[in-house]
């Protein structure tokens, strides 16, 4: 930081990841597969504690055995939250995404302790905004388990910076 407390131009620029893409670098049909992550009991316990959602289908193994799932399952919103982290690990949004604008999202199958999930993501559509310095990318996103089953799916709408003009 400069001595007077103002930021230097280098400090005011966001850090751009090496795999990051600007709005104008996306093409419909591009796709990525994230790293995998195995779901643990700690994921359920931490999400229940953070949200106060102690529904027995998540927190009571004896109760959950009597459900169609046959065991405890991870909270649906927790799966979505983990999905956003797996997407981030792709690096395509690091320093170029401005905002997550919304989603349509469907929960298709349970995610259980011991399941290993990953994200498949594809550019569904791109749209410039009135501001030429940014645009919106709609991603088709699937959370898949170790068997390739789609557990959750939908569209994520994200605003990106356009590539700065030289």
N, CA and C of each residue as an Amber inpcrd file, in Angstrom:
protein
   498
   0.8480000  -1.1730000   0.0000000   0.0000000   0.0000000   0.0000000
   0.8930000   1.2360000   0.0000000   0.4600000   2.2770000  -0.6820000
   1.2190000   3.5290000  -0.7300000   1.2390000   4.1670000   0.6530000
   2.2130000   5.0090000   0.8780000   2.3940000   5.6330000   2.1910000
   1.1810000   6.4430000   2.6330000   0.4470000   7.0480000   1.7110000
  -0.6950000   7.8850000   2.0880000  -1.9590000   7.0630000   2.3330000
  -1.8500000   5.7390000   2.2690000  -2.9930000   4.8620000   2.5160000
  -3.7470000   4.4780000   1.2540000  -3.4410000   5.1320000   0.1310000
  -4.0960000   4.7830000  -1.1290000  -3.4670000   3.5240000  -1.6970000
  -4.2530000   2.7740000  -2.4280000  -3.7270000   1.5610000  -3.0590000
  -3.0110000   1.9180000  -4.3480000  -1.9190000   1.2080000  -4.5970000
  -1.2500000   1.3780000  -5.8780000  -2.0900000   0.6870000  -6.9430000
  -1.9160000   1.0280000  -8.2360000  -2.7140000   0.3670000  -9.2890000
  -2.5780000  -1.1430000  -9.2610000  -1.4090000  -1.6710000  -8.9370000
  -1.2280000  -3.1240000  -8.8950000  -2.0780000  -3.7550000  -7.8030000
  -2.2130000  -3.0590000  -6.6740000  -2.9810000  -3.6120000  -5.5560000
  -4.4820000  -3.5160000  -5.7850000  -4.9430000  -2.5650000  -6.5840000
  -6.3760000  -2.4050000  -6.7700000  -6.9300000  -3.3860000  -7.8080000
  -6.0720000  -4.0180000  -8.6080000  -6.5200000  -4.9800000  -9.6030000
  -6.7590000  -6.3340000  -8.9380000  -7.8620000  -7.0010000  -9.2810000
  -8.0940000  -8.3300000  -8.6950000  -7.0520000  -9.3140000  -9.2170000
  -6.7770000 -10.3060000  -8.3980000  -5.8590000 -11.3620000  -8.8020000
  -6.5990000 -12.3030000  -9.7470000  -6.0230000 -12.5290000 -10.9150000
  -6.6460000 -13.3940000 -11.9230000  -5.9420000 -14.7390000 -11.9020000
  -6.6980000 -15.8150000 -11.7340000  -6.1360000 -17.1590000 -11.7180000
  -5.6240000 -17.5680000 -13.0860000  -4.6920000 -18.4920000 -13.1040000
  -4.0760000 -18.9040000 -14.3710000  -5.0490000 -19.6100000 -15.3090000
  -6.1300000 -20.1920000 -14.7870000  -7.1330000 -20.8550000 -15.6330000
  -8.3780000 -19.9960000 -15.8460000  -8.3560000 -18.7720000 -15.3030000
  -9.5350000 -17.9130000 -15.3580000  -9.8690000 -17.5160000 -16.7900000
 -11.1650000 -17.3910000 -17.0460000 -11.6590000 -16.9680000 -18.3540000
 -12.4890000 -15.6990000 -18.1870000 -12.3310000 -14.7920000 -19.1270000
 -13.1740000 -13.6030000 -19.1930000 -14.4330000 -13.9420000 -19.9900000
 -15.4450000 -13.0780000 -19.8750000 -16.7130000 -13.3010000 -20.5470000
 -16.5270000 -13.6340000 -22.0290000 -15.6940000 -12.8650000 -22.7070000
 -15.5530000 -13.0370000 -24.1540000 -14.7230000 -14.2530000 -24.5420000
 -14.2360000 -15.0160000 -23.5710000 -13.4870000 -16.2430000 -23.8590000
 -14.3480000 -17.4950000 -23.7380000 -15.5810000 -17.3230000 -23.2720000
 -16.4850000 -18.4760000 -23.1600000 -17.1630000 -18.7470000 -24.4930000
 -17.3990000 -20.0290000 -24.7680000 -18.1290000 -20.4580000 -25.9600000
 -19.1660000 -21.4900000 -25.5480000 -20.3370000 -21.3950000 -26.1350000
 -21.3890000 -22.3720000 -25.8550000 -20.8420000 -23.7680000 -26.1600000
 -21.0530000 -24.6800000 -25.2270000 -20.6030000 -26.0590000 -25.3880000
 -19.3170000 -26.3870000 -24.6470000 -18.5330000 -25.3680000 -24.2650000
 -17.3280000 -25.6650000 -23.4720000 -17.7510000 -26.3940000 -22.2060000
 -16.9430000 -27.3420000 -21.7620000 -17.3050000 -28.0750000 -20.5460000
 -16.0700000 -28.4140000 -19.7300000 -16.3060000 -28.6660000 -18.4530000
 -15.2580000 -28.9860000 -17.5000000 -15.7890000 -30.0370000 -16.5230000
 -14.8730000 -30.7890000 -15.9570000 -15.1830000 -31.7290000 -14.8800000
 -14.2950000 -31.3540000 -13.7050000 -14.9080000 -31.1770000 -12.5550000
 -14.1780000 -30.7420000 -11.3650000 -13.4150000 -31.8960000 -10.7180000
 -12.5540000 -31.5660000  -9.7610000 -11.9940000 -32.6110000  -8.8970000
 -13.1430000 -33.2720000  -8.1130000 -12.8570000 -34.4170000  -7.5200000
 -13.8490000 -35.1560000  -6.7280000 -13.6900000 -34.8260000  -5.2420000
 -14.7560000 -35.1410000  -4.4860000 -14.7380000 -34.9520000  -3.0380000
 -15.6390000 -35.9940000  -2.4050000 -15.1280000 -36.6870000  -1.3830000
 -15.9150000 -37.7090000  -0.6850000 -16.6510000 -37.0660000   0.4910000
 -17.9270000 -37.3770000   0.6080000 -18.7860000 -36.8200000   1.6530000
 -18.5640000 -37.6010000   2.9500000 -18.4420000 -36.8650000   4.0470000
 -18.1930000 -37.4720000   5.3530000 -19.3120000 -37.1310000   6.3370000
 -19.3030000 -37.8300000   7.4360000 -20.2470000 -37.5150000   8.5050000
 -20.0340000 -36.0930000   8.9970000 -18.7910000 -35.6330000   8.9980000
 -18.5050000 -34.2600000   9.4400000 -19.2390000 -33.2430000   8.5750000
 -19.3950000 -33.5210000   7.2800000 -20.1330000 -32.5960000   6.4150000
 -21.5660000 -32.4200000   6.9170000 -22.2080000 -33.5230000   7.2880000
 -23.5810000 -33.4630000   7.7970000 -23.6230000 -32.7290000   9.1320000
 -22.7350000 -33.0820000  10.0340000 -22.7190000 -32.4720000  11.3640000
 -22.4670000 -30.9680000  11.2740000 -21.4870000 -30.5660000  10.4540000
 -21.1770000 -29.1380000  10.3410000 -22.3280000 -28.3650000   9.7010000
 -22.9520000 -28.9210000   8.6650000 -24.0490000 -28.2030000   8.0220000
 -25.2450000 -28.0950000   8.9620000 -25.5590000 -29.1750000   9.6850000
 -26.6630000 -29.1310000  10.6490000 -26.3890000 -28.0750000  11.7180000
 -25.1630000 -28.0350000  12.2250000 -24.8160000 -27.0510000  13.2450000
 -24.8630000 -25.6280000  12.7280000 -24.4060000 -25.4330000  11.5090000
 -24.3740000 -24.0910000  10.9330000 -25.7840000 -23.5730000  10.6520000
 -26.6750000 -24.4450000  10.2010000 -28.0030000 -24.0050000   9.7720000
 -29.0880000 -24.2410000  10.8170000 -28.8490000 -25.1310000  11.7710000
 -29.8810000 -25.4960000  12.7250000 -30.8470000 -26.5410000  12.1830000
 -30.5410000 -27.1070000  11.0050000 -31.3980000 -28.1310000  10.3940000
 -30.9650000 -29.5040000  10.8970000 -31.6270000 -29.9470000  11.9540000
 -31.3250000 -31.2420000  12.5560000 -32.3760000 -32.2850000  12.1920000
 -32.9470000 -32.1730000  11.0000000 -33.9180000 -33.1540000  10.5260000
 -33.3120000 -34.5440000  10.7120000 -34.0680000 -35.4840000  11.2940000
 -33.5070000 -36.8050000  11.5750000 -33.0560000 -37.5930000  10.3490000
 -33.5400000 -37.2610000   9.1600000 -33.0560000 -37.9600000   7.9660000
 -31.5700000 -37.6570000   7.7420000 -31.0960000 -36.5690000   8.3470000
 -29.6820000 -36.2060000   8.2570000 -28.8960000 -36.6150000   9.5050000
 -29.5380000 -36.5900000  10.6640000 -28.7910000 -36.6770000  11.9200000
 -29.0800000 -37.8940000  12.7810000 -30.0500000 -38.7190000  12.4140000
 -30.4390000 -39.8750000  13.2370000 -30.3970000 -41.1330000  12.3700000
 -29.3320000 -41.9150000  12.5260000 -29.1440000 -43.1040000  11.6800000
 -30.2960000 -44.0970000  11.8360000 -30.7870000 -44.3030000  13.0540000
 -31.8850000 -45.2710000  13.2570000 -33.1430000 -44.8140000  12.5370000
 -33.4560000 -43.5430000  12.6090000 -34.6010000 -43.0000000  11.8830000
 -34.3730000 -43.1350000  10.3760000 -33.1930000 -42.7190000   9.9190000
 -32.9000000 -42.6860000   8.4860000 -32.9380000 -44.0790000   7.8580000
 -32.6240000 -45.1190000   8.6360000 -32.6840000 -46.4900000   8.1030000
 -34.0960000 -46.8720000   7.6890000 -35.0780000 -46.2390000   8.3170000
 -36.4880000 -46.5550000   8.0330000 -37.0380000 -45.7580000   6.8430000
 -36.2210000 -44.8630000   6.2890000 -36.6610000 -44.0450000   5.1530000
 -36.3030000 -44.7460000   3.8470000 -36.8230000 -44.2790000   2.7400000
 -36.4530000 -44.8700000   1.4440000 -34.9480000 -44.7680000   1.1410000
 -34.2460000 -43.8590000   1.8150000 -32.8100000 -43.7070000   1.5790000
 -31.9810000 -44.7850000   2.2700000 -32.4980000 -45.3560000   3.3640000
 -31.8320000 -46.4430000   4.0690000 -30.6770000 -46.0220000   4.9570000
 -30.3470000 -44.7550000   4.9560000 -29.2570000 -44.2210000   5.7760000
 -29.3710000 -42.6990000   5.7790000 -28.5240000 -42.0630000   6.5770000
 -28.5230000 -40.5920000   6.5940000 -28.0550000 -40.0540000   5.2540000
 -28.5990000 -38.9050000   4.8810000 -28.1990000 -38.2370000   3.6440000
 -27.7380000 -36.8150000   3.9590000 -26.8970000 -36.2990000   3.0980000
 -26.4390000 -34.9210000   3.2380000 -27.5710000 -33.9790000   2.8380000
 -27.6960000 -32.8860000   3.5490000 -28.6880000 -31.8580000   3.2390000
 -28.5340000 -31.4160000   1.7750000 -29.6440000 -31.2570000   1.0810000
 -29.6030000 -30.8060000  -0.3090000 -28.8510000 -29.4970000  -0.4960000
 -29.1250000 -28.4730000   0.3390000 -28.3740000 -27.2250000   0.1910000
 -26.8740000 -27.3870000   0.4740000 -26.4980000 -28.3550000   1.2830000
 -25.0730000 -28.6100000   1.5270000 -24.4150000 -29.1550000   0.2660000
 -25.1250000 -30.0020000  -0.4620000 -24.5930000 -30.5260000  -1.7170000
 -24.3700000 -29.3640000  -2.6830000 -25.3450000 -28.4550000  -2.7690000
 -25.1850000 -27.2870000  -3.6360000 -23.9770000 -26.4590000  -3.2000000
 -23.8130000 -26.2470000  -1.8980000 -22.6840000 -25.4560000  -1.4040000
 -21.3510000 -26.1170000  -1.7670000 -21.2680000 -27.4220000  -1.6040000
 -20.0510000 -28.1460000  -1.9800000 -19.8330000 -28.0470000  -3.4830000
 -20.9120000 -28.0820000  -4.2470000 -20.8300000 -27.9260000  -5.6960000
 -20.1390000 -26.6090000  -6.0520000 -20.4980000 -25.5230000  -5.3820000
 -19.8770000 -24.2310000  -5.7010000 -18.3870000 -24.2540000  -5.3920000
 -17.9910000 -24.9600000  -4.3460000 -16.5690000 -25.0870000  -4.0310000
 -15.8270000 -25.9130000  -5.0660000 -16.4480000 -26.9940000  -5.5210000
 -15.8180000 -27.8130000  -6.5600000 -15.6960000 -27.0270000  -7.8640000
 -16.7230000 -26.2260000  -8.1800000 -16.6420000 -25.3650000  -9.3620000
 -15.4800000 -24.3770000  -9.2340000 -15.3360000 -23.7920000  -8.0630000
 -14.2580000 -22.8200000  -7.8520000 -12.8940000 -23.4510000  -8.1090000
 -12.7460000 -24.7160000  -7.7390000 -11.4610000 -25.3930000  -7.9280000
 -11.0800000 -25.5420000  -9.3930000 -12.0290000 -25.3800000 -10.3020000
 -11.7070000 -25.3940000 -11.7290000 -10.8610000 -24.1810000 -12.1030000
 -11.0280000 -23.0860000 -11.3710000 -10.2340000 -21.8850000 -11.5870000
 -10.7360000 -20.9680000 -12.6810000 -11.7990000 -21.3280000 -13.3920000
 -12.2250000 -20.5150000 -14.5370000 -12.8710000 -19.1960000 -14.1160000
 -13.2810000 -19.0800000 -12.8700000 -13.9600000 -17.8710000 -12.3930000
 -13.0660000 -17.0030000 -11.5100000 -11.8620000 -17.4600000 -11.2270000
 -10.9990000 -16.8170000 -10.2310000 -10.5080000 -15.4440000 -10.6970000
 -11.1390000 -14.4130000 -10.1670000 -10.7620000 -13.0390000 -10.4830000
 -11.4990000 -12.4530000 -11.6670000 -12.2870000 -13.2580000 -12.3850000
 -13.0210000 -12.7560000 -13.5430000 -14.5340000 -12.7480000 -13.3150000
 -15.0320000 -13.5730000 -12.4110000 -16.4620000 -13.5720000 -12.1050000
 -16.7720000 -12.3630000 -11.2270000 -17.8660000 -11.7040000 -11.5390000
 -18.3040000 -10.5500000 -10.7560000 -19.3220000 -10.9790000  -9.7100000
 -20.3120000 -11.7780000 -10.1370000 -21.3920000 -12.1400000  -9.2150000
 -22.1220000 -13.3840000  -9.6910000 -22.5610000 -14.1720000  -8.7210000
 -23.4880000 -15.2730000  -8.9600000 -24.8700000 -14.6340000  -8.9570000
 -25.6220000 -14.7460000 -10.0510000 -26.8790000 -14.0170000 -10.1930000
 -28.1270000 -14.8390000  -9.9010000 -27.9970000 -16.1470000  -9.8900000
 -29.1700000 -16.9590000  -9.6220000 -29.0320000 -18.3450000 -10.2100000
 -30.0740000 -19.1400000  -9.9960000 -30.0240000 -20.5170000 -10.4700000
 -31.4250000 -21.0850000 -10.5770000 -31.5310000 -22.1230000 -11.3600000
 -32.6560000 -23.0470000 -11.2910000 -32.0080000 -24.3670000 -10.9050000
 -32.5870000 -25.0950000  -9.9930000 -31.8690000 -26.2290000  -9.4170000
 -32.8300000 -27.3260000  -9.0300000 -32.4940000 -28.5470000  -9.4040000
 -33.3070000 -29.7130000  -9.0760000 -32.4770000 -30.7360000  -8.3200000
 -33.0750000 -31.3110000  -7.2890000 -32.4510000 -32.3770000  -6.5100000
 -33.0190000 -33.6880000  -7.0240000 -32.1430000 -34.5420000  -7.5750000
 -32.5770000 -35.7470000  -8.2730000 -32.3620000 -37.0350000  -7.4810000
 -31.3000000 -37.0770000  -6.6770000 -30.9580000 -38.3010000  -5.9410000
 -30.2100000 -37.9080000  -4.6740000 -30.2900000 -38.7420000  -3.6420000
 -29.6110000 -38.4060000  -2.3870000 -28.0900000 -38.5250000  -2.5080000
 -27.4170000 -37.7730000  -1.6500000 -25.9720000 -37.9020000  -1.4880000
 -25.7550000 -38.4100000  -0.0630000 -25.0680000 -39.5520000   0.0330000
 -24.8950000 -40.2360000   1.3110000 -23.4530000 -40.1440000   1.7830000
 -23.2460000 -40.4030000   3.0690000 -21.8970000 -40.4900000   3.6190000
 -21.1440000 -41.5550000   2.8320000 -19.9400000 -41.2230000   2.3930000
 -19.1260000 -42.1500000   1.6140000 -19.2480000 -41.9590000   0.1160000
 -20.2720000 -41.2310000  -0.3370000 -20.3680000 -40.9320000  -1.7680000
 -19.2510000 -39.9750000  -2.1600000 -18.7310000 -40.1560000  -3.3480000
 -17.7110000 -39.2550000  -3.8870000 -18.3490000 -38.5140000  -5.0500000
 -18.4320000 -37.1940000  -4.9050000 -19.1170000 -36.3930000  -5.9160000
 -18.1330000 -35.5260000  -6.6860000 -18.5480000 -35.1430000  -7.8750000
 -17.8150000 -34.1790000  -8.6920000 -18.8470000 -33.3850000  -9.4820000
 -18.3800000 -32.3290000 -10.1380000 -19.2640000 -31.4520000 -10.9000000
 -18.9020000 -31.5240000 -12.3700000 -19.9170000 -31.6740000 -13.1950000
 -19.8000000 -31.4970000 -14.6410000 -20.4430000 -30.1530000 -14.9370000
 -19.7520000 -29.3100000 -15.6800000 -20.2450000 -27.9610000 -15.9730000
 -20.0540000 -27.6630000 -17.4570000 -21.0980000 -27.1130000 -18.0880000
 -21.0450000 -26.8000000 -19.5210000 -21.6420000 -25.4130000 -19.7490000
 -21.0360000 -24.6440000 -20.6500000 -21.5870000 -23.3450000 -21.0150000
 -22.8540000 -23.5860000 -21.8270000 -23.9670000 -23.1430000 -21.2830000
 -25.2680000 -23.3210000 -21.9260000 -25.5900000 -22.1370000 -22.8320000
 -25.2980000 -20.9280000 -22.3480000 -25.5530000 -19.7340000 -23.1520000
 -24.6960000 -18.5910000 -22.6360000 -24.4660000 -17.6130000 -23.5080000
 -23.7260000 -16.4110000 -23.1320000 -24.5180000 -15.2090000 -23.6330000
 -24.4450000 -14.1250000 -22.8590000 -25.2170000 -12.9390000 -23.2240000
 -24.4710000 -11.6920000 -22.7860000 -24.1810000 -10.8020000 -23.7330000
 -23.5740000  -9.5350000 -23.3310000 -24.5970000  -8.6960000 -22.5630000
 -24.1200000  -7.7640000 -21.7930000 -25.0040000  -6.8320000 -21.1000000
 -24.8840000  -5.4710000 -21.7750000 -25.6460000  -4.5090000 -21.3070000
 -25.5350000  -3.1530000 -21.8620000 -24.1610000  -2.5600000 -21.6200000
 -23.5200000  -3.0310000 -20.5670000 -22.1690000  -2.5730000 -20.2480000
 -21.1870000  -3.4960000 -20.9790000 -20.4180000  -2.9810000 -21.9340000
 -19.5090000  -3.8410000 -22.7020000 -18.3660000  -4.4280000 -21.8670000
 -18.2230000  -3.9890000 -20.6440000 -17.1640000  -4.5040000 -19.7760000
 -17.5700000  -5.7750000 -19.0410000 -18.7830000  -6.2650000 -19.3120000
 -19.2400000  -7.4720000 -18.6120000 -20.2810000  -8.2170000 -19.4270000
 -20.4940000  -9.4560000 -19.0460000 -21.4970000 -10.2770000 -19.7000000
 -21.9370000 -11.3980000 -18.7820000 -22.9650000 -12.1130000 -19.1890000
 -23.5560000 -13.1730000 -18.3620000 -23.3790000 -14.5190000 -19.0530000
 -22.9220000 -15.4860000 -18.2650000 -22.7540000 -16.8610000 -18.7410000
 -23.6980000 -17.7510000 -17.9360000 -24.5020000 -18.5310000 -18.6500000
 -25.3400000 -19.5410000 -18.0100000 -24.6500000 -20.8900000 -18.1700000
 -24.4020000 -21.5400000 -17.0430000 -23.7570000 -22.8500000 -17.0280000
 -24.7880000 -23.9290000 -16.7060000 -24.7770000 -25.0210000 -17.4690000
 -25.5020000 -26.2250000 -17.0800000 -24.5770000 -26.9680000 -16.1290000
 -25.0720000 -27.3030000 -14.9430000 -24.2410000 -27.8980000 -13.9020000
 -24.9010000 -29.1770000 -13.4030000 -24.1050000 -30.2220000 -13.2770000
 -24.5700000 -31.4820000 -12.6920000 -23.6250000 -31.8960000 -11.5750000
 -24.1860000 -32.2950000 -10.4540000 -23.4210000 -32.9480000  -9.3940000
 -23.6260000 -34.4400000  -9.5890000 -22.5280000 -35.1410000  -9.8340000
 -22.5990000 -36.5830000 -10.0920000 -21.8830000 -37.3400000  -8.9940000
 -22.3870000 -38.5430000  -8.6840000 -21.7070000 -39.3730000  -7.6790000
 -20.7260000 -40.3340000  -8.3540000 -20.1480000 -41.2020000  -7.5560000
 -19.1140000 -42.1330000  -8.0320000 -19.6250000 -43.1040000  -9.0950000
 -20.9360000 -43.2840000  -9.1770000 -21.5200000 -44.1680000 -10.1880000
 -21.9380000 -43.4220000 -11.4470000 -21.7220000 -42.1120000 -11.4510000
 -22.1340000 -41.2970000 -12.5820000 -23.5790000 -40.8330000 -12.5010000
 -24.2700000 -41.1760000 -11.4080000 -25.6560000 -40.7400000 -11.2350000
 -25.7000000 -39.2410000 -10.9870000 -26.6400000 -38.5540000 -11.6180000
 -26.8250000 -37.1260000 -11.3790000 -27.6540000 -36.9610000 -10.1090000
 -27.0720000 -36.3100000  -9.1240000 -27.7420000 -36.0980000  -7.8390000
 -28.4670000 -34.7530000  -7.7880000 -27.8570000 -33.7340000  -8.3880000
 -28.4600000 -32.4110000  -8.4850000 -28.0580000 -31.8280000  -9.8360000
 -28.9230000 -30.9590000 -10.3750000 -28.6110000 -30.3590000 -11.6720000
 -29.3660000 -29.0590000 -11.8490000 -28.8500000 -28.2290000 -12.7420000
 -29.5500000 -26.9980000 -13.0610000 -28.6430000 -25.9810000 -13.7100000
 -29.1620000 -24.7680000 -13.7990000 -28.4590000 -23.6590000 -14.4330000
 -27.9270000 -22.7110000 -13.3620000 -26.6550000 -22.3390000 -13.4970000
 -26.0520000 -21.2840000 -12.6750000 -25.8140000 -20.0900000 -13.5780000
 -26.2730000 -18.9380000 -13.1460000 -26.1650000 -17.7020000 -13.9260000
 -25.0850000 -16.8340000 -13.2740000 -24.0140000 -16.5250000 -14.0340000
 -22.8600000 -15.8280000 -13.4710000 -22.4740000 -14.6470000 -14.3610000
 -22.2240000 -13.4940000 -13.7280000 -21.7400000 -12.3240000 -14.4560000
 -20.2150000 -12.3110000 -14.4050000 -19.5960000 -12.0270000 -15.5650000
 -18.1400000 -11.9910000 -15.7040000 -17.6660000 -10.6560000 -16.2610000
 -16.4440000 -10.3190000 -15.9210000 -15.7630000  -9.2070000 -16.5710000
 -15.4280000  -9.6100000 -18.0030000 -15.4860000  -8.6580000 -18.9280000
 -14.9460000  -8.8650000 -20.2650000 -13.4450000  -8.6550000 -20.1840000
 -12.7270000  -9.2120000 -21.1330000 -11.2710000  -9.0610000 -21.1430000
 -10.9230000  -7.5830000 -21.3440000 -10.0540000  -7.0520000 -20.4930000
  -9.6720000  -5.6330000 -20.6340000  -9.0420000  -5.3860000 -21.9970000
  -9.3710000  -4.2500000 -22.5730000  -8.7850000  -3.8750000 -23.8620000
  -7.3440000  -3.4430000 -23.6520000  -6.4550000  -3.8510000 -24.5550000
  -5.0290000  -3.5380000 -24.4230000  -4.7440000  -2.0880000 -24.7420000
